Structure formats: structure tokens, C-alpha cells
């Protein structure tokens, strides 16, 4: 794989192909395209299949972003509770690195 993003997208497609987890539900809205991609990647890293939607429209038509509700993050219905908990933890700063973080102790290249 050429990047972690491609690996996570492949993993999500593989997971979704195995079983039907329900219709897609919106777990976050009123986002910029960057925020939507960030939350989507955070959910995928936690093995929750997620997709960001409406990013292209929001980026190209930033003045209309408020009218359409901004970019959205959607997950299968089965994962809704888990996704909401992960998003809440993200907003509370649970995944934040402090200024004394030592990256030499973290695994290199593991997902």
C-alpha cells in the first residue's frame, strides 16, 4: 500500500462487503471538508466503516455550505452508537497528544 489512507479505505470496503450493517446514517454534519475527512479517518482507524459526503460541494461552493448543512460523516446504522462515542471522545480531546509526547516510543508503521 502506498499510504495509510488507502489501507484504511481498503479495509473499510472489505468489512462492508462481508455483511450488511444497515442503512447509512449521519453522525456528524455542519463540517468543513477537512473536518469531515479528519473525523472519517478517526472512525476508520477505530475500525468503524465511515464515509465523508458532500465535501466537493462544500469546498467549491463555500458560500452555500451553510445552506446545504456542510459536509457530513455517515456510518452504517449498526455502528452509530460506537461512532458517536468516538466522535464525542475526539471532541473532548481524548486523542490529543501533549507537548511532552515522545514519538520514539510509538510503533512505526503499525495500524
C-alpha positions in Angstrom: 0.0 0.0 0.0 1.2 3.4 -0.8 -0.4 5.1 2.2 -2.3 4.5 5.4 -5.4 6.2 3.9 -5.5 3.7 1.1 -5.1 0.8 3.6 -8.0 2.1 5.7 -10.2 2.6 2.7 -9.5 -0.9 1.5 -10.1 -2.3 5.0 -13.4 -0.4 5.2 -14.6 -1.8 1.8 -13.6 -5.3 2.8 -15.5 -5.0 6.1 -18.6 -3.6 4.4 -18.6 -6.4 1.7 -18.8 -9.2 4.2 -22.1 -8.2 5.9 -25.0 -5.7 5.6 -24.8 -3.4 8.6 -27.8 -1.3 7.9 -28.5 1.9 6.1 -26.0 4.8 6.3 -26.9 7.3 9.0 -25.4 10.8 9.5 -23.3 11.0 12.7 -21.8 14.5 12.1 -22.8 17.4 10.0 -22.1 21.2 9.5 -18.4 20.4 8.9 -15.8 21.8 6.6 -14.4 19.2 4.1 -11.2 19.0 6.2 -13.1 18.3 9.5 -15.2 15.6 7.7 -12.1 13.9 6.4 -10.5 14.1 9.8 -13.4 12.5 11.6 -13.9 9.9 8.9 -10.2 8.9 9.3 -10.5 8.8 13.1 -13.5 6.5 12.8 -11.8 4.2 10.3 -8.8 4.0 12.5 -11.1 2.7 15.2 -12.4 0.1 12.7 -15.8 1.9 12.2 -16.6 2.0 8.5 -17.3 5.6 7.7 -17.6 7.9 4.7 -17.4 11.6 4.3 -20.0 13.1 1.9 -20.7 16.5 0.3 -17.1 17.6 0.6 -16.7 18.6 -3.0 -19.8 20.8 -3.0 -18.7 22.4 0.3 -15.2 23.2 -1.0 -16.3 24.6 -4.3 -19.3 26.5 -3.0 -18.2 27.7 0.4 -20.8 30.4 0.5 -23.6 27.9 0.1 -22.1 25.4 2.7 -24.4 26.7 5.4 -27.4 26.3 3.2 -26.8 22.6 2.5 -25.6 21.8 6.0 -21.9 21.5 5.3 -20.1 18.2 4.8 -21.3 15.1 6.6 -19.9 11.9 8.0 -22.0 8.8 7.6 -21.7 5.3 9.1 -23.8 2.1 8.8 -26.7 2.1 11.3 -25.1 -0.8 13.3 -22.0 1.4 14.1 -23.9 4.6 15.0 -23.5 4.3 18.8 -19.9 3.5 18.6 -19.2 6.3 16.1 -21.0 8.9 18.3 -18.9 7.8 21.3 -15.7 8.1 19.3 -16.7 11.5 17.9 -17.5 12.7 21.5 -14.1 11.4 22.7 -12.4 13.2 19.8 -14.1 16.5 20.7 -13.2 16.1 24.4 -9.6 15.8 23.4 -9.1 12.1 24.3 -6.8 11.6 21.3 -4.8 14.7 21.8 -1.0 14.5 22.2 0.5 16.6 24.9 3.7 18.7 24.4 5.8 16.0 26.1 4.8 13.3 23.7 7.7 11.0 22.9 7.2 9.6 19.4 10.2 7.3 19.7 8.2 5.0 21.9 5.3 4.6 19.4 5.2 1.8 16.9 6.4 2.6 13.4 4.1 1.7 10.5 1.6 -0.3 12.5 -2.1 0.2 12.2 
